[in-house]
Structures are given as structure tokens and as C-alpha cells.
Amino acid sequence: MSKIRDFKKEVKHMVKLFLNECYTQLSFSPEFNQENILDIISDVIVLQRDTVSKLSRKNFAKGSRKNIDYQKVASEFYTQIVELTERLNSLDY
């Protein structure tokens, strides 16, 4: 279980770094981009919540454990964080 805990910490750390970049972009962006950046921020928060909830023990039914493919969850997270980064970097300034 320690690997799951480490992955949860990594997810939270990556999201924190990404949010810092978003807030930096928000501070220096023109007003017409601010709405797009706020959308990206909400998307990354939803991504974090969904990823951590997939890994949480609370998702396991009492008495029987669901089979979760942790590599698939990690792959989906990394793919989506890259897509959000590309969205952030593609904004015109």
C-alpha cells in the first residue's frame, strides 16, 4: 500500500506545481485569457479529486476489493496533465 500512498502524494504535488503555474499565468495574462485559465484550474482540481478517489480505500466495497489497474490510473492522470499543460501553453499572449 505504500506505493499507492506515494502515488497519491505525487498526484497532489504535481497538481500543486501545475496550479502554481496557472496562477502565475493568471497574474500576467491579458483579461481575455483569464477565463480560459480559470477553466483549466477547475479541470485540474477535478482531475486530482477523481484520481485520488480512484485510489482511495473508500472505493472498496466491504468484504470484497475491486480490481483496480493502478498503471492505467497513472497513465490516464499523466496523459490528462500533459493535455492541460498543452492547453495552458497554447493560450495567446
ChimeraX commands (.cxc) that place a marker at each C-alpha (Angstrom):
marker #1 position 0.00,0.00,0.00 radius 0.5
marker #1 position 2.90,2.37,0.39 radius 0.5
marker #1 position 3.20,2.67,-3.38 radius 0.5
marker #1 position -0.41,3.84,-3.61 radius 0.5
marker #1 position 0.26,6.40,-0.89 radius 0.5
marker #1 position 3.36,7.59,-2.74 radius 0.5
marker #1 position 1.40,7.92,-5.97 radius 0.5
marker #1 position -1.31,9.94,-4.20 radius 0.5
marker #1 position 1.38,12.26,-2.86 radius 0.5
marker #1 position 2.89,12.57,-6.32 radius 0.5
marker #1 position -0.52,13.42,-7.82 radius 0.5
marker #1 position -1.09,16.12,-5.22 radius 0.5
marker #1 position 2.42,17.50,-5.68 radius 0.5
marker #1 position 2.12,17.64,-9.47 radius 0.5
marker #1 position -1.26,19.35,-9.25 radius 0.5
marker #1 position 0.15,21.85,-6.77 radius 0.5
marker #1 position 3.02,22.70,-9.14 radius 0.5
marker #1 position 0.61,22.97,-12.06 radius 0.5
marker #1 position -1.69,25.26,-10.07 radius 0.5
marker #1 position 1.26,27.49,-9.21 radius 0.5
marker #1 position 2.00,27.81,-12.91 radius 0.5
marker #1 position -1.66,28.55,-13.64 radius 0.5
marker #1 position -1.80,31.28,-11.00 radius 0.5
marker #1 position 1.40,32.79,-12.37 radius 0.5
marker #1 position -0.09,32.79,-15.86 radius 0.5
marker #1 position -3.29,34.25,-14.46 radius 0.5
marker #1 position -1.39,37.12,-12.86 radius 0.5
marker #1 position 0.35,38.13,-16.06 radius 0.5
marker #1 position -2.19,37.24,-18.72 radius 0.5
marker #1 position -4.49,39.61,-20.57 radius 0.5
marker #1 position -8.08,39.67,-19.40 radius 0.5
marker #1 position -9.40,37.70,-22.37 radius 0.5
marker #1 position -7.29,34.67,-21.33 radius 0.5
marker #1 position -8.22,34.70,-17.68 radius 0.5
marker #1 position -11.48,32.81,-18.19 radius 0.5
marker #1 position -9.62,30.07,-20.07 radius 0.5
marker #1 position -7.05,29.78,-17.29 radius 0.5
marker #1 position -9.80,29.53,-14.68 radius 0.5
marker #1 position -11.35,26.70,-16.70 radius 0.5
marker #1 position -8.01,24.91,-16.76 radius 0.5
marker #1 position -7.67,25.37,-12.99 radius 0.5
marker #1 position -11.10,23.84,-12.39 radius 0.5
marker #1 position -10.25,20.94,-14.72 radius 0.5
marker #1 position -7.03,20.14,-12.87 radius 0.5
marker #1 position -8.80,20.23,-9.50 radius 0.5
marker #1 position -11.42,17.80,-10.81 radius 0.5
marker #1 position -8.63,15.61,-12.21 radius 0.5
marker #1 position -6.93,15.48,-8.81 radius 0.5
marker #1 position -10.15,14.69,-6.98 radius 0.5
marker #1 position -11.09,11.92,-9.42 radius 0.5
marker #1 position -7.62,10.35,-9.45 radius 0.5
marker #1 position -7.26,10.32,-5.68 radius 0.5
marker #1 position -10.79,8.93,-5.24 radius 0.5
marker #1 position -9.99,6.08,-7.66 radius 0.5
marker #1 position -7.02,5.18,-5.46 radius 0.5
marker #1 position -8.82,5.62,-2.17 radius 0.5
marker #1 position -9.69,2.68,0.05 radius 0.5
marker #1 position -13.18,4.12,0.37 radius 0.5
marker #1 position -13.88,2.83,-3.14 radius 0.5
marker #1 position -13.53,-0.74,-1.99 radius 0.5
marker #1 position -16.75,-2.50,-1.05 radius 0.5
marker #1 position -16.67,-4.02,2.40 radius 0.5
marker #1 position -15.60,-7.64,2.19 radius 0.5
marker #1 position -14.62,-7.55,-1.47 radius 0.5
marker #1 position -11.99,-5.43,-3.14 radius 0.5
marker #1 position -12.49,-4.14,-6.62 radius 0.5
marker #1 position -9.71,-4.85,-9.06 radius 0.5
marker #1 position -8.12,-1.51,-9.91 radius 0.5
marker #1 position -5.48,-1.24,-12.60 radius 0.5
marker #1 position -3.16,1.28,-10.96 radius 0.5
marker #1 position -0.95,1.63,-14.02 radius 0.5
marker #1 position -3.99,2.56,-16.07 radius 0.5
marker #1 position -5.00,5.19,-13.48 radius 0.5
marker #1 position -1.45,6.60,-13.50 radius 0.5
marker #1 position -1.30,6.62,-17.29 radius 0.5
marker #1 position -4.64,8.44,-17.53 radius 0.5
marker #1 position -3.52,11.00,-14.96 radius 0.5
marker #1 position -0.24,11.74,-16.72 radius 0.5
marker #1 position -1.95,11.95,-20.12 radius 0.5
marker #1 position -4.54,14.40,-18.83 radius 0.5
marker #1 position -1.97,16.56,-17.01 radius 0.5
marker #1 position 0.04,16.80,-20.24 radius 0.5
marker #1 position -3.12,17.82,-22.13 radius 0.5
marker #1 position -3.87,20.50,-19.55 radius 0.5
marker #1 position -0.29,21.77,-19.77 radius 0.5
marker #1 position -0.58,21.99,-23.54 radius 0.5
marker #1 position -3.86,23.89,-23.16 radius 0.5
marker #1 position -2.20,26.34,-20.78 radius 0.5
marker #1 position 0.81,26.82,-23.03 radius 0.5
marker #1 position -1.31,27.28,-26.16 radius 0.5
marker #1 position -3.01,30.43,-24.88 radius 0.5
marker #1 position -2.13,33.54,-26.86 radius 0.5
marker #1 position -0.47,36.47,-25.17 radius 0.5
marker link #1:1,2 radius 0.2
marker link #1:2,3 radius 0.2
marker link #1:3,4 radius 0.2
marker link #1:4,5 radius 0.2
marker link #1:5,6 radius 0.2
marker link #1:6,7 radius 0.2
marker link #1:7,8 radius 0.2
marker link #1:8,9 radius 0.2
marker link #1:9,10 radius 0.2
marker link #1:10,11 radius 0.2
marker link #1:11,12 radius 0.2
marker link #1:12,13 radius 0.2
marker link #1:13,14 radius 0.2
marker link #1:14,15 radius 0.2
marker link #1:15,16 radius 0.2
marker link #1:16,17 radius 0.2
marker link #1:17,18 radius 0.2
marker link #1:18,19 radius 0.2
marker link #1:19,20 radius 0.2
marker link #1:20,21 radius 0.2
marker link #1:21,22 radius 0.2
marker link #1:22,23 radius 0.2
marker link #1:23,24 radius 0.2
marker link #1:24,25 radius 0.2
marker link #1:25,26 radius 0.2
marker link #1:26,27 radius 0.2
marker link #1:27,28 radius 0.2
marker link #1:28,29 radius 0.2
marker link #1:29,30 radius 0.2
marker link #1:30,31 radius 0.2
marker link #1:31,32 radius 0.2
marker link #1:32,33 radius 0.2
marker link #1:33,34 radius 0.2
marker link #1:34,35 radius 0.2
marker link #1:35,36 radius 0.2
marker link #1:36,37 radius 0.2
marker link #1:37,38 radius 0.2
marker link #1:38,39 radius 0.2
marker link #1:39,40 radius 0.2
marker link #1:40,41 radius 0.2
marker link #1:41,42 radius 0.2
marker link #1:42,43 radius 0.2
marker link #1:43,44 radius 0.2
marker link #1:44,45 radius 0.2
marker link #1:45,46 radius 0.2
marker link #1:46,47 radius 0.2
marker link #1:47,48 radius 0.2
marker link #1:48,49 radius 0.2
marker link #1:49,50 radius 0.2
marker link #1:50,51 radius 0.2
marker link #1:51,52 radius 0.2
marker link #1:52,53 radius 0.2
marker link #1:53,54 radius 0.2
marker link #1:54,55 radius 0.2
marker link #1:55,56 radius 0.2
marker link #1:56,57 radius 0.2
marker link #1:57,58 radius 0.2
marker link #1:58,59 radius 0.2
marker link #1:59,60 radius 0.2
marker link #1:60,61 radius 0.2
marker link #1:61,62 radius 0.2
marker link #1:62,63 radius 0.2
marker link #1:63,64 radius 0.2
marker link #1:64,65 radius 0.2
marker link #1:65,66 radius 0.2
marker link #1:66,67 radius 0.2
marker link #1:67,68 radius 0.2
marker link #1:68,69 radius 0.2
marker link #1:69,70 radius 0.2
marker link #1:70,71 radius 0.2
marker link #1:71,72 radius 0.2
marker link #1:72,73 radius 0.2
marker link #1:73,74 radius 0.2
marker link #1:74,75 radius 0.2
marker link #1:75,76 radius 0.2
marker link #1:76,77 radius 0.2
marker link #1:77,78 radius 0.2
marker link #1:78,79 radius 0.2
marker link #1:79,80 radius 0.2
marker link #1:80,81 radius 0.2
marker link #1:81,82 radius 0.2
marker link #1:82,83 radius 0.2
marker link #1:83,84 radius 0.2
marker link #1:84,85 radius 0.2
marker link #1:85,86 radius 0.2
marker link #1:86,87 radius 0.2
marker link #1:87,88 radius 0.2
marker link #1:88,89 radius 0.2
marker link #1:89,90 radius 0.2
marker link #1:90,91 radius 0.2
marker link #1:91,92 radius 0.2
marker link #1:92,93 radius 0.2
view
